[in-house]
Amino acid sequence: MEPRRRKRIIVGLIFLLLWLPILLVARHSVEEIHYLKTFLPARMTAAEAEDAAIIELIKVAFIVLPLVIAMIFVWKISRED
């Protein structure tokens, strides 16, 4: 296998491994917000639901931001020859 093709495959696998946790975290956050909505009318106020959604957004940002930075880093390194 030629080195350029091997490099593209490795970079592609790295991107896949970096996207996987992003997708899983996003899916989990959506499920958690749907769970919180189930008892919104009975137990939570609208302000509490908004706070919960903001907390979910912050949690996702803490997990996704380093992964996006890693993707940019890998992409820039892969472009250097």
SEKOLTI-954220 format. One record per residue: residue in one letter; x, y, z of N, C-alpha, C, CB in turn. Coordinates in Angstrom, 1 decimal. Glycine has a CB too. Layout:
! SEKOLTI-954220
+---+--------+--------+--------+--------+--------+--------+--------+--------+--------+--------+--------+--------+
! r !   n.xx !   n.yy !   n.zz !  ca.xx !  ca.yy !  ca.zz !   c.xx !   c.yy !   c.zz !  cb.xx !  cb.yy !  cb.zz !
+---+--------+--------+--------+--------+--------+--------+--------+--------+--------+--------+--------+--------+
! A !      X !      Y !      Z !      X !      Y !      Z !      X !      Y !      Z !      X !      Y !      Z !
...
+---+--------+--------+--------+--------+--------+--------+--------+--------+--------+--------+--------+--------+
This chain:
! SEKOLTI-954220
+---+--------+--------+--------+--------+--------+--------+--------+--------+--------+--------+--------+--------+
! r !   n.xx !   n.yy !   n.zz !  ca.xx !  ca.yy !  ca.zz !   c.xx !   c.yy !   c.zz !  cb.xx !  cb.yy !  cb.zz !
+---+--------+--------+--------+--------+--------+--------+--------+--------+--------+--------+--------+--------+
! M !    0.9 !   -1.2 !    0.0 !    0.0 !    0.0 !    0.0 !    0.9 !    1.2 !    0.0 !   -1.0 !    0.0 !    1.2 !
! E !    0.6 !    2.2 !   -0.8 !    1.4 !    3.4 !   -0.9 !    1.2 !    4.3 !    0.3 !    1.1 !    4.2 !   -2.2 !
! P !    2.3 !    5.0 !    0.7 !    2.2 !    5.8 !    2.0 !    1.1 !    6.8 !    2.0 !    3.5 !    6.4 !    2.2 !
! R !    0.8 !    7.4 !    0.9 !   -0.2 !    8.5 !    0.9 !   -1.6 !    7.8 !    1.2 !   -0.3 !    9.2 !   -0.5 !
! R !   -1.9 !    6.7 !    0.6 !   -3.2 !    6.0 !    0.8 !   -3.3 !    5.5 !    2.3 !   -3.3 !    4.8 !   -0.1 !
! R !   -2.2 !    5.0 !    2.8 !   -2.1 !    4.6 !    4.2 !   -2.4 !    5.7 !    5.1 !   -0.8 !    3.9 !    4.6 !
! K !   -1.8 !    6.9 !    4.8 !   -2.0 !    8.1 !    5.7 !   -3.5 !    8.5 !    5.6 !   -1.1 !    9.2 !    5.2 !
! R !   -4.1 !    8.5 !    4.4 !   -5.5 !    8.8 !    4.3 !   -6.4 !    7.9 !    5.1 !   -6.0 !    8.8 !    2.9 !
! I !   -6.1 !    6.6 !    5.1 !   -6.9 !    5.6 !    5.9 !   -6.8 !    5.9 !    7.4 !   -6.5 !    4.2 !    5.5 !
! I !   -5.5 !    6.1 !    7.8 !   -5.3 !    6.4 !    9.2 !   -6.0 !    7.6 !    9.7 !   -3.8 !    6.5 !    9.5 !
! V !   -5.9 !    8.7 !    8.9 !   -6.6 !   10.0 !    9.2 !   -8.1 !    9.7 !    9.2 !   -6.3 !   11.1 !    8.2 !
! G !   -8.6 !    9.0 !    8.3 !  -10.1 !    8.7 !    8.3 !  -10.5 !    7.9 !    9.5 !  -10.4 !    7.9 !    7.0 !
! L !   -9.7 !    7.0 !    9.9 !  -10.1 !    6.2 !   11.1 !  -10.0 !    7.1 !   12.4 !   -9.1 !    5.0 !   11.3 !
! I !   -9.0 !    8.0 !   12.4 !   -8.9 !    8.9 !   13.5 !  -10.2 !    9.8 !   13.6 !   -7.7 !    9.8 !   13.5 !
! F !  -10.6 !   10.3 !   12.4 !  -11.8 !   11.2 !   12.4 !  -13.0 !   10.4 !   12.8 !  -12.0 !   11.7 !   11.0 !
! L !  -13.1 !    9.1 !   12.4 !  -14.2 !    8.3 !   12.8 !  -14.2 !    8.1 !   14.4 !  -14.2 !    6.9 !   12.1 !
! L !  -13.1 !    7.8 !   14.9 !  -13.0 !    7.7 !   16.4 !  -13.2 !    8.9 !   17.1 !  -11.6 !    7.1 !   16.7 !
! L !  -13.0 !   10.1 !   16.5 !  -13.3 !   11.4 !   17.2 !  -14.8 !   11.7 !   17.0 !  -12.4 !   12.5 !   16.6 !
! W !  -15.4 !   11.3 !   15.9 !  -16.8 !   11.7 !   15.7 !  -17.7 !   10.8 !   16.5 !  -17.2 !   11.5 !   14.3 !
! L !  -17.3 !    9.5 !   16.8 !  -18.2 !    8.6 !   17.5 !  -18.6 !    9.1 !   18.9 !  -17.4 !    7.3 !   17.7 !
! P !  -17.6 !    9.6 !   19.7 !  -18.1 !   10.1 !   21.0 !  -19.0 !   11.3 !   20.9 !  -16.9 !   10.4 !   21.9 !
! I !  -18.7 !   12.2 !   19.9 !  -19.6 !   13.3 !   19.7 !  -21.0 !   12.9 !   19.5 !  -19.1 !   14.2 !   18.6 !
! L !  -21.2 !   11.9 !   18.6 !  -22.6 !   11.5 !   18.3 !  -23.2 !   10.8 !   19.5 !  -22.5 !   10.5 !   17.1 !
! L !  -22.4 !   10.0 !   20.2 !  -23.0 !    9.4 !   21.4 !  -23.4 !   10.4 !   22.5 !  -22.0 !    8.4 !   22.0 !
! V !  -22.6 !   11.4 !   22.7 !  -22.9 !   12.4 !   23.7 !  -24.1 !   13.2 !   23.3 !  -21.7 !   13.4 !   23.9 !
! A !  -24.2 !   13.5 !   22.0 !  -25.4 !   14.3 !   21.5 !  -26.6 !   13.4 !   21.7 !  -25.2 !   14.7 !   20.0 !
! R !  -26.6 !   12.2 !   21.4 !  -27.7 !   11.3 !   21.5 !  -28.1 !   11.2 !   23.0 !  -27.4 !    9.9 !   20.9 !
! H !  -27.2 !   11.0 !   23.9 !  -27.5 !   10.9 !   25.3 !  -28.1 !   12.2 !   25.8 !  -26.2 !   10.6 !   26.1 !
! S !  -27.6 !   13.3 !   25.4 !  -28.2 !   14.6 !   25.8 !  -29.6 !   14.7 !   25.4 !  -27.3 !   15.8 !   25.3 !
! V !  -29.9 !   14.4 !   24.1 !  -31.3 !   14.5 !   23.6 !  -32.2 !   13.5 !   24.4 !  -31.3 !   14.1 !   22.1 !
! E !  -31.7 !   12.3 !   24.7 !  -32.5 !   11.4 !   25.5 !  -32.7 !   11.9 !   26.9 !  -31.8 !   10.0 !   25.6 !
! E !  -31.7 !   12.6 !   27.5 !  -31.9 !   13.1 !   28.9 !  -32.9 !   14.3 !   28.9 !  -30.5 !   13.5 !   29.4 !
! I !  -32.8 !   15.1 !   27.9 !  -33.8 !   16.2 !   27.8 !  -35.2 !   15.7 !   27.6 !  -33.4 !   17.2 !   26.7 !
! H !  -35.4 !   14.7 !   26.8 !  -36.7 !   14.1 !   26.6 !  -37.2 !   13.5 !   28.0 !  -36.7 !   13.0 !   25.5 !
! Y !  -36.2 !   12.9 !   28.7 !  -36.6 !   12.3 !   30.0 !  -37.1 !   13.4 !   31.0 !  -35.4 !   11.5 !   30.6 !
! L !  -36.3 !   14.5 !   30.9 !  -36.7 !   15.6 !   31.8 !  -38.1 !   16.2 !   31.4 !  -35.7 !   16.7 !   31.8 !
! K !  -38.4 !   16.2 !   30.1 !  -39.7 !   16.7 !   29.7 !  -40.8 !   15.9 !   30.1 !  -39.7 !   16.8 !   28.2 !
! T !  -40.6 !   14.6 !   30.5 !  -41.7 !   13.7 !   30.9 !  -42.3 !   14.2 !   32.2 !  -41.3 !   12.3 !   31.0 !
! F !  -41.5 !   14.8 !   33.1 !  -42.2 !   15.2 !   34.3 !  -42.1 !   16.7 !   34.5 !  -41.5 !   14.6 !   35.5 !
! L !  -42.0 !   17.5 !   33.3 !  -42.1 !   18.9 !   33.4 !  -43.4 !   19.4 !   33.9 !  -41.8 !   19.5 !   32.0 !
! P !  -44.5 !   19.0 !   33.4 !  -45.8 !   19.6 !   33.9 !  -46.0 !   19.3 !   35.4 !  -47.0 !   19.0 !   33.1 !
! A !  -45.6 !   18.2 !   35.9 !  -46.0 !   17.8 !   37.3 !  -45.0 !   18.4 !   38.3 !  -46.0 !   16.3 !   37.4 !
! R !  -43.7 !   18.3 !   38.0 !  -42.7 !   18.6 !   39.0 !  -41.7 !   19.8 !   38.7 !  -41.9 !   17.4 !   39.3 !
! M !  -41.5 !   20.1 !   37.4 !  -40.5 !   21.1 !   37.1 !  -41.2 !   22.4 !   36.5 !  -39.5 !   20.6 !   36.0 !
! T !  -40.6 !   23.5 !   36.9 !  -41.1 !   24.7 !   36.3 !  -40.4 !   24.9 !   35.0 !  -40.8 !   26.0 !   37.3 !
! A !  -40.8 !   25.9 !   34.2 !  -40.2 !   26.2 !   32.9 !  -38.8 !   26.7 !   33.1 !  -41.0 !   27.2 !   32.1 !
! A !  -38.5 !   27.4 !   34.2 !  -37.2 !   27.9 !   34.5 !  -36.3 !   26.8 !   34.8 !  -37.2 !   29.0 !   35.6 !
! E !  -36.7 !   25.8 !   35.6 !  -35.9 !   24.7 !   35.9 !  -35.6 !   23.8 !   34.7 !  -36.6 !   23.8 !   37.0 !
! A !  -36.5 !   23.7 !   33.8 !  -36.3 !   23.0 !   32.5 !  -35.3 !   23.7 !   31.7 !  -37.6 !   22.8 !   31.7 !
! E !  -35.4 !   25.0 !   31.6 !  -34.4 !   25.8 !   30.9 !  -33.0 !   25.6 !   31.5 !  -34.8 !   27.3 !   30.9 !
! D !  -32.9 !   25.7 !   32.8 !  -31.6 !   25.5 !   33.5 !  -31.0 !   24.1 !   33.1 !  -31.8 !   25.6 !   35.0 !
! A !  -31.9 !   23.1 !   33.1 !  -31.4 !   21.7 !   32.8 !  -30.9 !   21.6 !   31.4 !  -32.6 !   20.7 !   33.0 !
! A !  -31.6 !   22.3 !   30.5 !  -31.1 !   22.3 !   29.1 !  -29.8 !   23.0 !   28.9 !  -32.2 !   22.9 !   28.2 !
! I !  -29.6 !   24.1 !   29.7 !  -28.4 !   24.9 !   29.6 !  -27.2 !   24.0 !   30.2 !  -28.5 !   26.2 !   30.4 !
! I !  -27.5 !   23.3 !   31.3 !  -26.5 !   22.4 !   31.9 !  -26.1 !   21.3 !   30.9 !  -27.0 !   21.8 !   33.2 !
! E !  -27.1 !   20.8 !   30.2 !  -26.8 !   19.7 !   29.1 !  -25.9 !   20.3 !   28.0 !  -28.1 !   19.2 !   28.5 !
! L !  -26.2 !   21.5 !   27.6 !  -25.4 !   22.2 !   26.6 !  -24.0 !   22.4 !   27.1 !  -26.1 !   23.5 !   26.2 !
! I !  -23.8 !   22.8 !   28.3 !  -22.5 !   23.0 !   28.8 !  -21.7 !   21.6 !   28.9 !  -22.5 !   23.6 !   30.2 !
! K !  -22.4 !   20.6 !   29.3 !  -21.8 !   19.3 !   29.4 !  -21.3 !   18.8 !   28.0 !  -22.8 !   18.2 !   30.0 !
! V !  -22.2 !   19.0 !   27.0 !  -21.8 !   18.6 !   25.7 !  -20.7 !   19.4 !   25.2 !  -23.1 !   18.8 !   24.7 !
! A !  -20.7 !   20.7 !   25.5 !  -19.6 !   21.6 !   25.0 !  -18.2 !   21.1 !   25.6 !  -19.8 !   23.0 !   25.4 !
! F !  -18.2 !   20.8 !   26.9 !  -17.0 !   20.3 !   27.5 !  -16.4 !   19.0 !   26.9 !  -17.2 !   20.1 !   29.0 !
! I !  -17.3 !   18.2 !   26.4 !  -16.9 !   16.9 !   25.8 !  -16.5 !   17.1 !   24.3 !  -18.0 !   15.9 !   26.0 !
! V !  -17.3 !   17.9 !   23.6 !  -17.2 !   18.0 !   22.2 !  -16.0 !   19.0 !   21.8 !  -18.5 !   18.5 !   21.6 !
! L !  -15.8 !   20.1 !   22.5 !  -14.8 !   21.0 !   22.2 !  -13.4 !   20.4 !   22.0 !  -14.8 !   22.2 !   23.2 !
! P !  -12.9 !   19.7 !   23.0 !  -11.6 !   19.1 !   22.8 !  -11.6 !   18.1 !   21.6 !  -11.2 !   18.3 !   24.1 !
! L !  -12.6 !   17.4 !   21.3 !  -12.6 !   16.5 !   20.2 !  -12.6 !   17.3 !   18.9 !  -13.9 !   15.6 !   20.2 !
! V !  -13.3 !   18.4 !   18.8 !  -13.3 !   19.2 !   17.6 !  -11.9 !   19.8 !   17.4 !  -14.3 !   20.3 !   17.7 !
! I !  -11.2 !   20.3 !   18.5 !   -9.9 !   20.8 !   18.4 !   -8.9 !   19.7 !   17.9 !   -9.4 !   21.3 !   19.8 !
! A !   -9.1 !   18.5 !   18.4 !   -8.3 !   17.3 !   18.0 !   -8.5 !   17.1 !   16.5 !   -8.6 !   16.1 !   18.8 !
! M !   -9.7 !   17.2 !   16.0 !  -10.0 !   17.0 !   14.6 !   -9.3 !   18.0 !   13.8 !  -11.5 !   17.0 !   14.3 !
! I !   -9.3 !   19.2 !   14.2 !   -8.6 !   20.3 !   13.4 !   -7.1 !   20.0 !   13.4 !   -8.9 !   21.7 !   14.1 !
! F !   -6.6 !   19.6 !   14.6 !   -5.2 !   19.3 !   14.7 !   -4.8 !   18.2 !   13.8 !   -4.8 !   19.0 !   16.1 !
! V !   -5.5 !   17.1 !   13.8 !   -5.3 !   16.0 !   12.9 !   -5.4 !   16.4 !   11.4 !   -6.2 !   14.8 !   13.2 !
! W !   -6.4 !   17.2 !   11.1 !   -6.6 !   17.6 !    9.7 !   -5.4 !   18.4 !    9.2 !   -7.9 !   18.4 !    9.6 !
! K !   -5.0 !   19.4 !   10.1 !   -3.8 !   20.2 !    9.7 !   -2.5 !   19.4 !    9.5 !   -3.6 !   21.3 !   10.7 !
! I !   -2.3 !   18.5 !   10.4 !   -1.1 !   17.6 !   10.3 !   -1.2 !   16.7 !    9.1 !   -1.0 !   16.8 !   11.6 !
! S !   -2.4 !   16.2 !    8.8 !   -2.5 !   15.4 !    7.6 !   -2.3 !   16.1 !    6.3 !   -3.9 !   14.7 !    7.6 !
! R !   -2.4 !   17.4 !    6.3 !   -2.3 !   18.2 !    5.1 !   -0.8 !   18.6 !    4.9 !   -3.1 !   19.5 !    5.2 !
! E !    0.0 !   18.5 !    5.9 !    1.4 !   18.8 !    5.7 !    2.2 !   17.6 !    5.1 !    2.1 !   19.1 !    7.1 !
! D !    2.9 !   17.9 !    4.1 !    3.7 !   16.9 !    3.4 !    5.2 !   17.3 !    3.3 !    3.2 !   16.6 !    2.0 !
+---+--------+--------+--------+--------+--------+--------+--------+--------+--------+--------+--------+--------+
